Structures are given as structure tokens and as C-alpha cells.
């Protein structure tokens, strides 16, 4: 759902899963079509993920309460009050991973480097600093998997210095650490550029057009070489878990996007594209 829900897009995704083509134009008419289709089904599970504010189910076309007993609705949100306002009947608190589960996932993401005698004890402490949060347990070790013991020690010092009282204090500094460990300035620049859009997703080729037009790959003489370089960098960001896996578009987790915008804002009002061009009077990030 995200912080900026698009009702028509939500309607389309549910309708597609139900093999239904919505023919009406207005959201209200489409909601009626969708609601009727859901009522025709005997067993349906609808999951609305990442709800930031109260969502009008009637506006979307999802029957609720006594309107339909043949389906289940699961909703996730960071704010319990949002779910209560939407009339949820049962609430579950999804807590952080247990220490053993955290370490198992951390090892999988970091690779064999954590088995080295001089790194393993440091890695165990770095894993504990991730506080059982899956987003951190995935991104932090991927940024360190090819690093030596010195880099692991430095990461541990930085993580231990953070205030872990609030989620943002846990997540943002750790994700920034993953950004700092990106291999080159080209990767960092592309990451910040994607985050500065402040949107949930963008077409892969459309983003390449922007990058090409702004001179990101001005040192490459052909469009084909530039496109190959661009896709290589995109895959590197996905491998670092700073972009979500999606073959059809570029998608960034909203928390990661917040971090990217925060870092990018430090470079304003002048944004530097490494080695190729300086763009002055860059518009401020919201």
C-alpha cells in the first residue's frame, strides 16, 4: 500500500489475482466491480501490506464485516492505531527475530567470511547490533562480505555507538553504513539519485534515460555501453539489498528510500555526478 496509496493500482492488483478485468473508469464504479467479484469467490485471502494511514476499504472495493464471510483479510502496518481504526478483529505484534534465527540469517547473507577465525567473533557482535531486524540482518552483512577484519571492526564500532531506543535510530545508521560500504562512487551516486525521486518504483528504462541525459555515463561513447554499465550497477545495488528484487522496475524499500533522501540532502543545493558533470541548483528533496 505504501505511504502514498494509489487506489486504482490496488484495485488492479487484486482484480488481476482474481482473473477479473475492471472495465469501468471511475474508482467508485471499479470498486463495485471488484466487490462483486470478491463476493463470487468462496475462499479468498487478501493481504494489504505496509499501510501507513487509514485506508477506506469501501473505496477500494473490498467487502468487510458481515458483507462477505468467504474471505480473509490480513493487513500489516507499523502503527497499531491505524489497524484499530480500520476495524481489525485480531492484532498480532510481529517482533524481532530471536538471536539464533538472526545469526543464521546473518551468516547466510555474509557468506564464508564469517567463518574466518579473526572475523567470526566480530561478526557475532555486529549481528547482535542488528537487533533482530530482518532489513538490517540482510543489508549489513552483504555490505561487509568482501571486507577484511579491519572493516568489520570499524562497522562494529559505528553500530555500537548508535542509540537503539527507537526503530529509526536502529535502521537509518545501519543502512547508511551499507551505503558507505558500496564499492565505488558510481554506485553511491546512482543509489542517491534513485532515492531522491521519493517514489515507490520507477520504470527501469525510464531511469536509464534520466541517468544518460544527466551525464552519468558520459565517459562511455555508445548508448549500448552506457546501458550495460547502468544495468550492472542496478544489479550490484540489488545484490547489496539496497534495491528490491523486481525484474520489471526499480523498487526501493520505503525505509531505504528515506535514508537515501537523507544522505542526498547533505549535498544540496549542488549535486555532484562523479567525474562527469556538476549540476547546479539541484531542486531540494522533499
C-alpha positions in Angstrom: 0.0 0.0 0.0 2.9 2.4 0.9 2.7 5.9 2.3 1.1 7.2 -1.0 -1.6 4.6 -1.9 -2.9 4.5 -5.5 -6.5 3.2 -5.3 -6.7 2.2 -9.0 -3.4 0.4 -8.8 -4.6 -1.5 -5.7 -7.8 -2.4 -7.4 -5.9 -3.6 -10.5 -3.6 -5.9 -8.5 -6.5 -7.6 -6.6 -8.6 -7.9 -9.8 -5.6 -9.4 -11.7 -5.2 -12.0 -8.9 -8.9 -12.9 -9.3 -8.7 -13.1 -13.1 -11.0 -10.1 -13.4 -10.6 -7.2 -15.9 -12.1 -4.0 -14.5 -14.0 -2.2 -17.3 -15.3 0.9 -15.5 -13.4 4.2 -15.5 -14.1 5.8 -12.1 -12.7 4.5 -8.8 -16.3 4.2 -7.4 -17.5 2.1 -10.3 -14.4 -0.1 -10.3 -14.9 -0.6 -6.6 -18.3 -2.0 -7.3 -17.0 -4.4 -9.9 -14.2 -5.6 -7.6 -16.5 -6.1 -4.6 -18.9 -8.2 -6.7 -16.0 -10.4 -7.9 -14.8 -11.0 -4.4 -18.3 -11.9 -3.3 -18.5 -14.5 -6.1 -15.4 -16.3 -4.7 -15.8 -18.8 -1.8 -12.3 -18.8 -0.5 -10.1 -15.6 -0.9 -7.2 -14.3 1.1 -6.3 -10.6 0.6 -3.2 -9.2 2.1 -2.8 -5.4 2.3 0.9 -4.8 3.3 2.6 -1.7 4.6 -0.4 0.5 5.4 0.6 3.9 6.7 -2.7 5.6 7.3 -6.4 4.6 7.4 -7.5 3.0 4.1 -11.1 3.1 3.1 -11.9 -0.5 2.1 -15.2 0.5 0.5 -13.4 3.0 -1.7 -11.1 0.2 -2.9 -13.9 -2.3 -3.3 -13.1 -4.8 -0.5 -16.2 -6.0 1.4 -15.7 -6.2 5.2 -17.6 -7.2 8.3 -20.7 -9.2 7.6 -20.7 -8.3 3.9 -18.8 -11.4 3.0 -17.8 -14.4 5.0 -15.9 -16.3 2.3 -12.6 -14.5 2.5 -10.0 -13.4 5.0 -8.3 -10.0 5.1 -4.7 -9.6 6.5 -3.3 -6.1 7.0 0.1 -5.0 8.1 1.2 -1.6 9.5 3.8 -0.1 11.6 1.1 1.8 13.5 -1.3 -0.4 15.5 -3.7 2.6 15.8 -4.2 2.5 12.0 -5.3 -1.1 12.1 -7.6 -0.4 15.1 -9.3 2.4 13.2 -9.8 0.1 10.2 -11.7 -2.3 12.5 -9.4 -5.3 12.7 -10.7 -8.1 14.8 -7.3 -9.6 15.9 -3.9 -7.9 16.1 -0.6 -9.7 16.2 2.7 -8.0 17.2 5.5 -9.1 14.8 8.5 -8.9 17.0 12.2 -9.0 16.1 13.9 -12.3 15.3 15.4 -14.4 18.1 19.2 -14.3 18.4 19.7 -17.8 16.9 17.5 -17.0 13.9 19.2 -13.7 13.5 22.6 -15.3 13.4 21.6 -18.0 11.0 20.2 -15.4 8.5 23.3 -13.1 9.1 25.7 -16.0 8.2 23.7 -16.8 5.1 23.9 -13.1 3.9 27.6 -12.6 4.8 28.9 -15.9 3.3 32.0 -17.8 4.3 33.9 -14.7 5.5 32.2 -15.0 8.9 33.8 -18.5 9.4 37.3 -16.9 9.5 38.7 -17.1 13.0 39.6 -13.4 13.2 36.2 -12.2 11.9 33.7 -14.6 13.4 33.6 -13.0 17.0 33.3 -9.6 15.5 30.6 -10.7 13.1 28.6 -12.2 16.0 28.6 -8.8 17.7 27.7 -7.0 14.5 24.8 -9.4 14.2 23.6 -8.6 17.7 23.7 -4.9 16.9 21.2 -5.5 14.1 18.7 -6.0 16.9 16.8 -8.9 15.2 15.5 -6.6 12.4 15.4 -8.6 9.1 16.1 -5.5 7.0 19.4 -4.9 8.8 20.3 -8.5 9.1 20.2 -8.7 5.3 21.8 -5.4 4.3 24.6 -5.0 6.8 26.4 -8.3 6.2 26.1 -8.0 2.4 28.0 -4.7 2.6 30.8 -6.5 4.6 31.0 -9.9 2.9 34.1 -9.0 0.9 35.8 -6.9 3.6 38.7 -7.7 5.9 38.7 -7.7 9.7 39.6 -4.0 9.9 36.3 -3.1 8.1 34.3 -5.4 10.3 35.8 -3.8 13.4 35.1 -0.3 12.1 31.5 -1.3 11.4 31.1 -2.7 14.9 32.4 0.5 16.5 29.9 2.5 14.4 27.0 0.3 15.2 27.7 0.2 18.9 27.8 4.0 19.1 24.2 4.3 17.8 21.2 4.9 20.1 19.0 1.8 19.8 15.9 3.2 21.6 13.9 3.8 18.5 13.5 2.0 15.2 14.8 4.8 13.2 17.9 5.0 15.3 18.5 1.3 14.6 17.7 1.2 11.0 18.9 4.5 9.4 22.5 4.5 10.7 22.9 0.8 9.7 21.6 1.3 6.2 23.9 4.3 5.9 26.7 2.0 6.8 25.7 -0.3 3.9 25.7 2.8 1.6 29.2 3.7 2.9 30.5 0.2 2.0 29.3 0.4 -1.6 32.3 -0.3 -3.8 32.6 2.9 -5.7 31.2 6.5 -6.1 29.3 5.5 -9.2 27.2 3.1 -7.2 26.7 5.6 -4.4 25.7 8.3 -6.9 23.1 6.0 -8.6 21.7 4.9 -5.2 21.2 8.5 -4.1 19.7 9.5 -7.4 17.1 6.8 -7.2 16.3 7.7 -3.6 15.9 11.4 -4.4 12.8 10.6 -6.6 11.0 9.8 -3.4 8.6 7.3 -5.1 8.0 3.6 -4.6 9.0 2.4 -8.0 10.2 3.7 -11.4 10.5 2.1 -14.8 14.0 0.7 -15.4 14.5 2.1 -18.9 12.9 5.5 -17.9 15.5 5.8 -15.1 18.3 4.9 -17.5 17.1 7.8 -19.8 17.4 10.2 -16.9 20.9 9.0 -16.0 22.0 9.2 -19.6 20.6 12.7 -20.0 22.3 13.9 -16.9 25.7 12.6 -18.0 26.2 9.7 -15.5 27.8 7.7 -18.3 29.4 10.5 -20.3 32.7 8.7 -20.4 31.2 5.8 -22.4 31.0 6.5 -26.1 28.0 4.4 -27.1 24.5 4.1 -25.8 24.9 0.3 -25.6 27.9 0.5 -23.4 26.2 3.0 -21.1 23.1 0.8 -20.8 25.3 -2.3 -20.0 27.1 -0.3 -17.3 23.8 1.0 -15.9 22.3 -2.5 -15.6 25.4 -3.8 -14.0 25.2 -1.1 -11.3 21.5 -1.8 -10.8 22.2 -5.4 -10.2 25.0 -4.5 -7.8 22.6 -2.4 -5.7 20.1 -5.3 -5.7 22.8 -7.6 -4.6 23.5 -5.3 -1.7 19.8 -5.4 -0.8 19.5 -1.6 -1.3 17.1 -2.2 -4.1 14.2 -4.8 -4.0 14.3 -7.7 -6.4 11.9 -6.8 -9.3 12.6 -7.7 -12.9 10.0 -5.2 -14.3 11.0 -1.9 -12.5 13.3 -0.3 -10.0 11.9 -0.6 -6.5 13.3 0.7 -3.2 12.0 -0.1 0.3 10.5 3.0 1.8 12.9 2.9 4.7 15.9 2.6 2.4 14.4 5.5 0.3 14.2 7.7 3.4 17.9 7.0 4.2 18.9 7.8 0.6 17.0 11.1 0.6 18.6 12.0 4.0 22.1 11.4 2.6 21.4 13.1 -0.7 20.0 16.2 1.1 23.5 16.8 2.5 24.8 17.5 -1.0 22.2 20.2 -1.8 22.0 22.7 -3.4 24.8 21.3 -5.6 24.7 17.7 -6.6 27.9 16.2 -8.0 27.8 13.4 -10.5 31.2 11.8 -10.1 33.8 12.7 -12.7 31.3 13.6 -15.4 29.2 16.7 -14.7 28.3 19.1 -12.0 24.6 20.0 -11.9 24.0 23.3 -10.0 20.8 24.4 -8.3 19.6 20.9 -7.9 16.0 21.0 -6.6 15.7 20.3 -2.9 14.5 16.9 -1.7 11.1 16.9 0.0 
